[in-house]
Every structure is written in C-alpha cells, then in structure tokens.
Amino acid sequence: MENQEKNGQGQFQIELTPDVALGNYANMAIISHSHAEFVADFIRMLPGMPKAPVVSRILLAPEHAKRLLLALQDNINKYEAQFGRILLPEESSRNDRTATPFGFPQGNA
C-alpha cells in the first residue's frame, strides 16, 4: 500500500482522515497489560451520565508502549518549559480538590 511505503527521505507517509482528525475527548484512561501487549482504554466521564463509555482502545506491543511513554515525557517536558509546570490535583495545597472528575468516589484496584 502506498501509505505504508517509505518516501525518499526514509520516513513513512501517514494519512489522517477527517473522521479521525476530529479526535475523541477522554478524561480518564485505564491501562492494563499482558506479557504480549498493553491495552489503553480512553474513557469519557460526564456528569449525570450513568455509564462512562470507552471512546477509544489502543493496543500496543510492549516496546511501542515504552516508546509512547518516552515520547509523552519528552512532550510534557517541552510543554512545561514553554507554559509552566502542570500541577496535578493531588499536588495542590488545596484540600477541596479531588483527583477524580466530578467528585465521584475514587475507586480502589
């Protein structure tokens, strides 16, 4: 297939279709793994909704999961260098914040 062939500079061409380009909003992720793969379920939790749907599931080989981890860390470092440190709710000095969206009780694994 043409999209999978390398171009003259040794890079792959990718195609971003309009429906994929819209993206999916997710405000929660559950990540699990087996010996062969990592599974990342991206979930959209909204107030008043009885169920939180999985909007996307990504399956990754372990080496690709590690590459994703490193790429995210690199991008977070660049983001924080430009815009300032990203503060997580649990790092906040305010006690009225919660790490779970919309004040839902925190689950235990």
N, C-alpha and C positions, 0 to 999 in steps of 0.2 A: 504494500500500500504506500502511496506517495507520502502521506503524513508521517509514516514511520521511517522513511529513508532519510539518511543524513544528507544535509546540504554540503556545499563545497567547503565550509569552514569547520566541518566535523560536529555540527550541532543539529539537534532534531528540530523539525518544524512541528509546531503544535497547532491545534485548531480549537478555538473557543466558540462554541455555538451560542446563539443568542439566548436559548433557554438556560444553559449552564452559566452564562455570563451574569444572569440575574442573581445567582447565588441563593443560598438558604440561610436565614437567620437562625442561629443557635445560641443559647445562653447556658448550656450545660453539655458536658461530654462525659461519657463513661468509656473507659479504655480497659480492655481485657486482653489476655494473650494465651496462646498455647505454645508448644515447642516450635511450631512452624509459622505462626503468624500473630500479628497484633490486629485487634479489631477496635476501631474507634467509632462509637455511636454518638452523633451530634443530635442534641435534643432541644426542642423549643418549649420552654415552660412559660405559660401565660396565666395571669390572674383570672380566676373564675372558670378555668378550663378543667374538667375532671380528669383528663388524660394529657400527658405530655408526649407528643409524637416524636419519634426518631425522624429527623428530616434528611439525614444522610448517614450512611455507613461506609467507612473506608477500611479496607483490608490491606495490610502491609506485611511484607516479609520483614523479619527482624532487622536486617541490615538497612532496609529502607526506613523503618521506624526510627532507627538511630540517626540516619541522615536527616530525617524530618526534625528530630529533637535538636540537632546541631544547627539546622537552618533557622528554626524558630528562635533559638538562643541568640544567634547572630543578628537576626532582625529585631529582637527585643532590645539588644544592646544598642543597635543603631537608632531605634525609636527613642530610647531613653536618653541617648546622647543629644538628640535633637529636641525632644519635647519634655524631658524631665522624667524622673522615676515614676514607674507605675506602682501605685500603692494598692495592696490587696486589703480587703475589709478586715481580715484578721491582724493586719499590721497597724491598723488605725488605733489611735489612743481613745477614740470614742467608743463607749460600751453599748450604744444604742444601734450599732450596725450589725448586720448578720452576713455571714458568708453565703447563705442560701438565698436565692431570689425570692422576693415577695413575702419573706418572713415564714416560709414553710419550715417545719421542723427539720433539723439536719438528720439524715439517715445514717445508720451505722452499718458497716460492712463486716 
